[in-house]
Amino acid sequence: MKRIDVDARIMRCPMPLLKLKQALAIVSLGDEIRLRASDAGAWRDVPAFVALTDHRLIEKSHISDEYYFVVEKGE
């Protein structure tokens, strides 16, 4: 398993979600994507997207003005 970091802190919605989707497209089953975002829209968009897929949201946290997510690639 590998982990890829995606820094989308200066990007406005919907770019953090699009960057997550791009990363998921290039990793293998079971790999993790760690997404960092500063747009508040990511707080709702990322979990909503993951809920519609076979991917798994492992971690979701909000510290100061940044949002952190860890998503495991599913089938």
N, C-alpha and C positions, 0 to 999 in steps of 0.2 A: 504494500500500500504506500502511496505517496501523497503528499499534501502540496497543493499549489496555492500561493497567496495571490489574491486579486485586490489591488488597491484602486478603489473607485471613489475615494474621498472627495475629490473636487468635481465629480460628475453629477449632473442633475438627472432627475428621474426622466426617462426610464433606463438610462445608461447603466447604473449598477446592476440591474436585473439582466440586461443584455450581456454585460461582461461575464456575469455568472453563467448564463446560457452558453456563451462561447467557450468558457473554461470546461464546462461539463461535456461539451462536444469532443474535447481532445483528450480527456482522461479515461482511465479504465474503470471497470466495475469495482466498487469498493474504495476508490481513491477519494480524497477529501479536498474540497475547495474552501479556503478561508477568505471570506469577502469582508472588506472594510469599506464602509460608505459613510458619507456625511449628510446625504439627502434623507430627510425623515420619511419620504415615501418608501424607501427600502424596508423600513420596519414592518410595513404591511405587505408590500409586494413580494418579497422573498418568501415568507412563509406561505402566502397564498399560492405562489407558483409551485413550491415544493409539494404542497398538499394535492395538487393536480397531477403529480408525476409519481414515478416509482423511486425518486430520490428521497433522502432522509435528512431532515434538519436535526443536526446533532447539538448545535449550540446557537443561542441567540442572546446577545447582550447589548446593552446601551450604556456607554460610559461617556459622560460629558456630552459633546456634540458628535460623537461617532457611534456607529452601529456596526456590530460584529456578528458574523454568521459563519457557521461551519456546516457545509452540506456534503453528505456522502453520496457519491454517484450510485444510482440504482440501475435496474435493467432498462 
